[in-house]
Structure formats: C-alpha cells, structure tokens
Amino acid sequence: MFCVLALLVSANLLNNWLAPGAYVPTCVVATAALLLIARWDGLTRADLGLDTAAVYRGLRWASVLVGAVLAVFMVGLALPATREAFEDERAAGLSLGQLLWRVLVRVPVGTVLLEEVAFRGVLWAMVRRRRGAAWATAVSSSLFGLWHVLPSRGLSRANAAAAVLGTGPTGSALSVAAAVVATTAAGVVLCELRRRSGSLLAPAALHWAVNGFGYVLAWAVPRWRGED
C-alpha cells in the first residue's frame, strides 16, 4: 500500500503544483502504474470491479445514476436557495471549446479515471482483502478527502456558495476543511456504491455526472442570465 500512497502523493503534487498543464497525461500514467501495482499485489479484475460481469452491471447502474444526478441538479438550479451553488467562476469563464475539453476529456480521462481506479478500485480492494469492506471504505474515503486539500485552495474565491465562509486566509482554510469533509462523505457514498454494484463503473458514472453536469450548468447559468 505504501507504493500506492507514494504514487498518489506524487500525482497530486504534479497535478496541483508542479505540472498542472500535464494533468491528463499524469492521470493516465498514474492509473496505469496503479493497475500494475494491483497486479503485483495479486488483485484480479474481479477484485477491482472490472471483470466482464462487473462491467455489464456497472453499465446498468450508470444509466440510472447519470439520469438521477441530472434530475437533482435541475431541481437544485430551479430553487433559489441552492442556485448559487452552481455559480463558479472557474467554469463560467470557460469558452465552449474549453468546456467540452473539461467535460469530455479532462473529467472522464483525468479526474474520474485516476480517482476511481485509485480510491474505489486499487486501495479499496487492497484494504478489503486484508481488513474487510468497512475498513476499506473508511481508509479509502479518508484518503479521498485528503486528496482534495490542494485542489480546494481558492475555492472560496471562485464559488459563490463557498464564499459564505469568507475569502481571507481564515475563510480559505475553512473552505478547504469543508471540501475535505464533503469529499470524505462523498467517498463513503462512492465506496458503498462500488460495494453494492460490484462494479467500478457505477461510482465512476456518478462521479463523472456530478463533475461533468456541474461544469455544464456553472458555465450555462450566467449565459442564460445574459451575464456573458
């Protein structure tokens, strides 16, 4: 497991500090390395939720999950109390081409691929084999939360909902802490989805839908309002 953690720390530093421009290649290479480590550790495709039966199960789950996320987001967008959660300057300032790159390449081939293989695939399977599913979920989800410390810097300045915590140093620290707690909780949900479906594709579909539709709506809202 030490090899997995060392690889993830390196990928996190590269993606968020040392070489953010190489995000997608870094994620792809890191994913390939993780799968090699999993094979060296004796994990099978079934252990990772990637055997043929798991893929078919995952595709069935995926269609339901993607539709559910879209429905929930549309309701959230329609309600004034939750609408500002979609106001994110990082997405609103993208061109159409940049948006498509994020939704169709960066998110699925970068973010979702690496994070699902790492946290709901390799790490979860390693810990489950040694300590059981409950420990696997706890360890994987905690590390998934910590994984988001660096990406959450500046969140309070870019997202209207996070800005309620303040935009100064204290507000920034609080927004990072809130992001870690939220992503840890999200990790628990994704791990449970992985366990119940028996497929890595199920949490991957939910992950892509939340991130992808989030980008699309955050980009579209100011344009619907005529702000851009």
N, C-alpha and C positions, 0 to 999 in steps of 0.2 A: 504493500500500500504506500510505502514511502516514495516509491518511484512515481506513482500516480500523483501524489501530492506535490512532489517537486516539479513534475511536468505542468501541473495546473498553475502553480505559483509563477512559473516562467511564462506560460501563455498569458496569464493575467497581466503581468508586468509589460510584456510586449504589446498587448492589445490596448492598454490604457495609459502607457507612459513611454516606453522605449520605441515602439514602431507601430503606432495606431493605423498608419496608412496601409500596413500589410495585414489588416485584420482577418480577411477571409482566408488568405493562404496560411496564416498562422493557425487558424482554427482547423483547417483541413489537415495540416501536418500533425497538429497535436492530437486530433481524432484518430488518425492512422497509428500514431505512436501508442495511444491508449489501447487500441484494439490489439496491437502486438503484445503489450504488457498483459492484457487479459488472456491472450492465448498462452503466453508463457506461464501465467498463474493457473492454467488448466480450466479456464472458463469456456463453456461451449456457447454456440449461437443461441441455444435454448435458454441458458443462464442469463444471457444478455437481452432476451426478449426479441431476438432477431431471426429465429428459425422460421421455416415456411409457414407453419401453422400460426405462429405469433404474428407474422406479417398480415395474414388474412384477417385475423381477429382485430388487429390494430386498424386496418382499413375500415372495418365496420364501425369501430368506435370513433374513428376520425371524422366521418361524415356527420355523426350526431354532435360531436363536440364542437366542430367548427360552426355548425349552424346555431348551436346554443350560445356560443360566445358572441356571434354577430347579433343575435336577438337581444342579449343582455346589454351589449354596447349601444344598440339603437334606443333601448329604453333609457339607459343612462344619459344618452345625448338629449333625449326629449325632456328630461326632468331638470329644472333649473338648479336644484340642489346638488346634482352630480355633474352638470355640464362642464364646469370649469376644470374637471379632471382631464378633459380632452384638450385643454389649452396648453400646448407645449411648444415653445419657440424653436426647439431643435427640429421638430417635424414641420412646423408651419413655414419655416424658411427654406424648405427644400424645393427644388424645381421638380417638374413632373418626372424627368429622367432620373433624378436622384431618389425620388420616392420609389419608383419602380425598382431601382437597384436595391434599395433597402428592403422592400417587401418581398421581392422575388429572388434575391441573391444573398445579400448580407445577413438577413434574419434566418432564412432556412439553411443556407450552406455554411454560414458562420456561427451565429449565436445558437440556434436550435441544435444543429448537428453536434457541436462540441459539448454544449451543456447537457444535452440528454444522454449522449454516449458516456460522458464523464460521470454525471451525478445519478442518473436513473439507470444507467447501464453498468459500467465497469465498477464504480465504487459501491453501488447498491448491491450488486451481485457478490463482490468480494466480501463485504461485511455480512451479508445474509448467510453465505456459506459457513462463516465462522461463528456468528453470534445470533442469527435469526433475523426475521423481517423487521421487527420493531427496532432493533439496534441499527439495522441498515437504513431505515427511514430517518432515525434520529441523527445519525452521523452524516448521511448524505445531505439532509436538509440544513443542518447547521453549517456545513461547509459551503453549501449553495448560498446561504445568506452572507457569509463572509466573502464569498467570491464577488459580491456586488458592492463592496466598500469603495473600491476605486472608481467603478462606473457611475456611482451615485454622487460623486463630487460635482458641485454646481447644479444639482437638481433643484434646489430652492430658488435659483435664479431663472431657470428655464420653464418650470412647471408651475402654473397658477395655483394648483391645489397644494403643492409643497411649500409655496411661498408664505403660507399662513404661519409657518414655523420661524419665519424671519429670513433675511437674506445676508445677514452678517455672519461672522465666524460661528457664533452660537447657533444661529438658525441653520447654517450649513451642516454643523455637527449633528444637530437634531434630525435634519432631513436624511443624512446618511444612516443614522441609527434607525430611523423609521423604515428606510429602504431595506436594511438588513433584516429587521423583524418581519417585514412584509414578504420578502423573498424567502425567508426561512419557512414561513407559513405556507407560501406557495409551493415550496419544495416538498412539504409534507403532503399536500394535495396531489402533486405530480407523482410522488412515490407511491401513494395509495392507488392512484390510477394505474400505475405500472404494475402493482401487485394484483389488482383486481382483473385487469385486462390480460395480464400475462404477456403484454407486448410493449416494446419501447415506442412503437408508432403512436400509441394512444396519448401518452404525455407529450410527445413531440408535436402532435397535431394541435393539442390545446395550447402549448407554448407558442407555436407559430401563429395561431389565430389571435391570441391576446396581443402579441407584439405587432404582428402584421396589420390587423384591423386597427390597433391603437395608432400606428403611424398614419394609416389612410385617413382616419377620422380627424386626428390632430392636424393633418395637412388640409383637409377639406373644410373644416369648420370656419376658419377666418375667410375663406374664399366664398363660402355660402353667405357670409355676412357682408361681403364686399369690402373686407379689410385689406385684401391683397390683390 
